[in-house]
């Protein structure tokens, strides 16, 4: 498939008296395209997340990555050192809440719907790391028809801001969900991925769970030491198959 030429820009998402930034990538060619919300890792809307957003747009989607930490750390973007990870984890797990995250994602969806080139009722999402967990949350929004969740930690044990584990919201998922995990990812034990898969099966949510031999946490990110080209390439093909149903 020939990649499309794209335009990129930073936009503002407004809700009540709050504005958050979002990175937008869209095809230059006239037409209508499905919308995809891209959900960041703990490192902000950094070059990796912007690259993913652009890769999706080149396939014929309008992709948007809301800055999920903008409420308390506007413009936050960091690297992958142990110090960076510590700050990012604190932001992700101590300063966000599920309700605010869902509100920010809905704002991104609402923004997409204002664009004449976005196909209505054809919205998906994809998230990585912390964003993989948030993608599972986002899948409960009525507008989300297809979700790709990459190595989302703590789905079975907690939820941002506290409360019942995000897994308990599985019955609210109305679209298709694909989940991707590395088998040697120590932060997400096999028991947790099995529990998640069992819950998806229990509530008859259309889903597939992919587990990659030799792949660690962050295997999709080519800027991290844990990057696994083989697993990343396979997962990307599966993501393309998931999202093509939106077209």
C-alpha angles and dihedrals in degrees: 000000000000113000116238125235110250143197122220133197144153114251136182124242113206128204123163104316094334129098125188129184125243134185113232128197123178139165117265092215115096114251143088120284138181116256125239126194112210115207119207133231120238088280097075128241089323130162092282094054091044089051092052090048090053094046090054092049091051088059091059107275135113103238128193130184113198116207099242095192096051093103091070106007109035113201094008114170127153146166134249105268119126088254091052091049092052092053093044093050091050091052093045101045104026105036107035127074129203093239094052092046091051090048091052092048091049088052089055090050091048090051092051090051091058091061113093092215094059116097108232118238091016105102128140136171140213129192140178132210104329085007089055088061091044090050089059087054091046090053087071091065111101093230095058110093100168130027132190112194116189118199094326107186127210095017090132097040111037149358130225110276094014135278134100116351115272088242089073088068093062093109088062093063109108103175138050120293128199118188125195126199139171114231093220093049101125092191092065112045118210089243089064095050089047090051091050092049091049091052092050089051092046092057094038094240110168102248151142126205118205122198118187123208113233093008121130134195111302094022092149096057113091090197094064131078089236092062111136110193095194095050091042093052093049092047091050091055089052091049090053090052090049095051097041088074087070092063 
